[in-house]
Amino acid sequence: MFSDTRRQLQNLTKESLKIFDGLTLPDLLIDVPADKQNGEFSCNVALQLSRLLKKSPLIIAKQILPRLQVLLNASLLNKQIAKIEIKAPGFINFYLSAEGFYHVLYDVFQQKDNYGRSDFGTKTRFCLEFVSANPTGPLTVAHGRQAAVGDTLANILEAVGFNVTREYWVNDSGNQINILGRSIKVRAQQILGQDAPLFEDAYQGDYIRVMAQEIIDQHRIKTAADLDKQPDAGLRKFGVDYLMTMIKKDLKDFGVEFKSWPLSSDFEKPEAIKSALEQIKDKNKDSIYEHDGALWFRSTLWGDDKDRVIRKSDGSNTYFLPDIVYHKDKFARGFRRIVNILGPDHHGYIPRLKAAAAALGRSKDDVDVLIVQLATIYRDGKEVSMSTRRGEFITLREVIDEVGRDAARFFFLMRQASAHLDFDLELAKKQSPENPVYYIQYAHARIHSIIRKADDELHWSPKTQDLKYLKQPEEIDLMRQIGFYPDILIGCAKTLEPFSLVRYLQEVAAAFHKFYDFCRVLDEDKEISVERLALIEATRVVLNNGLRLLGVSAPQKM
């Protein structure tokens, strides 16, 4: 609701600036003040105009105010804005009336499960690639954090009107897959009694031994000679298929399902590579060149710090070449925005992927790369050491099994994706307000409990018009929080960062718990009770809608 109010205030303020005839006006924004004492909305246009008009911002704001007030009085917002006030050094602040806050509840009851949804994205086709873990082992906590961030972001983008495709790039070829196949074979040799030491880069987790035993059982292998008859390509394919089945199961149990699973091997086919390189050379013939026997992409033409090898002097392709072909395919499928969520060791990929987009004839801004930092797991106050190569790590499956899907998803989202995350397993399991996901879910369950009691005692129905009793500070604060929900989702979509929704839901839960402590919902006055019940039901709708986007349940009882 507040997004509509902001838009109308922006239009009215812009219209009021016509008093400065002939002046080229700056972009005008209506912001939310950090301190609610400064109103619900604020505009700094007077500060922006100060240099142009060579006047004090305070004087400019006082010039704007009379015309703005006239326009407001003649608008539909008149009853929803209690006052406009100028604050030093020149801010124009807007304060909602009680009627303005009541309209928040009217909107919630009108839209219900759709409250917060919008057409901001205008159905723009959006490809979100995330997780994309090499099928060389189970998903780790690092992959779990990427999965939580990516899936939640996709949910939010869909809620605000984007047409989103979730995509997982399956790296089914290359050196890591070769190592996987060799690792399985060595373990199989050991099981068959051969003296076969692990090589330096071998994967050492127990899952490799399990796969080796599976190969032996499936093919009824009795001796080392029988094992040698198995083609290396077959071992590699078995390993990839086995692990991808495991990965898909873990993701599904984590609430994450992908629409598309493209294979890297499809983008290494000669005809696909040839087509991509020809398209790039058609745009700029100097962008592909040979040097020292290798083939190079001149990515510096589009802002990269150095050119990139795409085919080595030995004739093998680098990982970047199929990536170029893959992104060409994404554009060919009609995606207007492409976002790749990658781990912290991929910062160098950002400028080269943007350069590839430009070389393919698109804008560099059509491709974004989000870096999700690692998560450190703590158990009993101690950091759990991890090494993927040695097979010493906490898997996503273990986290789900230990703390549950709700807590796992929520905790992975508790900091901005660009910041390192500490994940406390013991805190995630606590059934107390110390646990932030429990705190929010408990608010939702408590509201259900109150409403069930009201149903028995009052036989009430939500009052969706002519509210008049909700005027206590705690009631106003709760309505204020509810009103910001649609803007929170749009903000997450703009920044491609779901953390703001997590923080917002914590603030809504805190505002509700404070309201509940200070305001008796089931009051002796039935009219007051009915309005307060309407307020907490609107709160429940927002908590439910927000938790659903996080992929977290909203329980009715706890």
Secondary structure as GFF3:
##gff-version 3
##sequence-region A 1 558
A	DSSP	alpha_helix	2	16	.	.	.	ID=ss1
A	DSSP	three_ten_helix	17	19	.	.	.	ID=ss2
A	DSSP	beta_strand	30	31	.	.	.	ID=ss3
A	DSSP	three_ten_helix	36	38	.	.	.	ID=ss4
A	DSSP	beta_strand	41	43	.	.	.	ID=ss5
A	DSSP	alpha_helix	45	53	.	.	.	ID=ss6
A	DSSP	alpha_helix	57	73	.	.	.	ID=ss7
A	DSSP	beta_strand	81	87	.	.	.	ID=ss8
A	DSSP	beta_strand	91	96	.	.	.	ID=ss9
A	DSSP	alpha_helix	98	111	.	.	.	ID=ss10
A	DSSP	three_ten_helix	112	114	.	.	.	ID=ss11
A	DSSP	beta_strand	125	129	.	.	.	ID=ss12
A	DSSP	alpha_helix	141	159	.	.	.	ID=ss13
A	DSSP	beta_strand	163	167	.	.	.	ID=ss14
A	DSSP	alpha_helix	175	191	.	.	.	ID=ss15
A	DSSP	alpha_helix	206	218	.	.	.	ID=ss16
A	DSSP	alpha_helix	224	228	.	.	.	ID=ss17
A	DSSP	alpha_helix	232	253	.	.	.	ID=ss18
A	DSSP	three_ten_helix	264	268	.	.	.	ID=ss19
A	DSSP	alpha_helix	270	283	.	.	.	ID=ss20
A	DSSP	three_ten_helix	285	287	.	.	.	ID=ss21
A	DSSP	beta_strand	288	291	.	.	.	ID=ss22
A	DSSP	beta_strand	294	297	.	.	.	ID=ss23
A	DSSP	three_ten_helix	299	302	.	.	.	ID=ss24
A	DSSP	beta_strand	308	311	.	.	.	ID=ss25
A	DSSP	alpha_helix	320	332	.	.	.	ID=ss26
A	DSSP	beta_strand	337	342	.	.	.	ID=ss27
A	DSSP	three_ten_helix	344	346	.	.	.	ID=ss28
A	DSSP	alpha_helix	349	359	.	.	.	ID=ss29
A	DSSP	three_ten_helix	364	366	.	.	.	ID=ss30
A	DSSP	beta_strand	367	371	.	.	.	ID=ss31
A	DSSP	beta_strand	375	379	.	.	.	ID=ss32
A	DSSP	beta_strand	382	383	.	.	.	ID=ss33
A	DSSP	alpha_helix	396	403	.	.	.	ID=ss34
A	DSSP	alpha_helix	405	412	.	.	.	ID=ss35
A	DSSP	beta_strand	421	424	.	.	.	ID=ss36
A	DSSP	alpha_helix	425	429	.	.	.	ID=ss37
A	DSSP	alpha_helix	436	457	.	.	.	ID=ss38
A	DSSP	alpha_helix	473	483	.	.	.	ID=ss39
A	DSSP	alpha_helix	485	495	.	.	.	ID=ss40
A	DSSP	alpha_helix	499	518	.	.	.	ID=ss41
A	DSSP	alpha_helix	526	550	.	.	.	ID=ss42
###
